[in-house]
Amino acid sequence: MNDKIITALLACLLALGGWTLSRTFSLSQDMVLVKEKVTRIEKDMEEAVWNSLQPSEKKNKKKRKKKKKKKQG
């Protein structure tokens, strides 16, 4: 009788251990996906900021050139 109880408890422990291991692996994979998404969003934000800064710099340069030309003429 004791052998059956011990065997049943060991089976339960193995089942719970396997479930925990599979859940941990699943969470690990989810974290990798989240990190990739965060990296992509950070890259997109940097590009958006960079692109928004570049046109204003070009406009300022054009205005400066036009002002210089008007003074010479």
C-alpha positions in Angstrom: 0.0 0.0 0.0 2.8 2.4 0.9 4.5 1.7 -2.4 1.4 2.7 -4.4 1.1 5.9 -2.5 4.8 6.8 -3.0 4.5 5.9 -6.7 1.4 8.1 -7.0 3.1 11.0 -5.3 6.2 10.7 -7.4 4.0 10.6 -10.6 2.3 13.8 -9.4 5.6 15.5 -8.7 6.9 14.5 -12.1 3.8 15.8 -13.8 4.0 19.1 -11.9 7.7 19.4 -12.7 7.0 18.8 -16.4 4.2 21.3 -16.5 6.4 23.9 -14.7 9.2 23.3 -17.1 7.0 23.7 -20.2 5.4 26.8 -18.8 8.8 28.3 -18.0 10.0 27.6 -21.6 6.8 29.1 -23.0 7.3 32.3 -20.9 11.0 32.4 -22.0 9.9 32.3 -25.7 7.3 35.0 -25.0 10.0 37.2 -23.5 12.2 36.8 -26.5 9.4 38.0 -28.8 8.6 40.9 -26.5 12.3 42.0 -26.5 12.3 41.8 -30.3 9.2 43.9 -30.6 10.6 46.5 -28.1 13.8 46.7 -30.1 11.9 47.2 -33.4 9.8 49.9 -31.8 12.9 51.7 -30.4 14.5 51.5 -33.9 11.3 52.9 -35.5 11.1 55.7 -33.0 14.8 56.7 -33.6 14.2 56.7 -37.3 11.0 58.8 -36.9 12.8 61.3 -34.7 15.8 61.4 -37.1 13.6 61.9 -40.1 11.6 64.6 -38.5 14.8 66.5 -37.6 16.4 66.2 -41.1 13.8 68.1 -43.1 13.8 71.1 -40.7 17.6 71.3 -41.1 17.3 71.3 -44.8 14.7 74.0 -44.8 16.9 76.2 -42.6 19.8 75.7 -44.9 17.7 76.7 -47.9 16.4 79.8 -46.2 19.9 80.8 -45.3 21.1 80.4 -48.8 18.3 82.5 -50.2 18.9 85.3 -47.7 22.6 85.4 -48.7 21.7 85.6 -52.4 19.3 88.5 -51.8 22.0 90.5 -50.0 24.5 90.1 -52.8 22.0 91.1 -55.6 
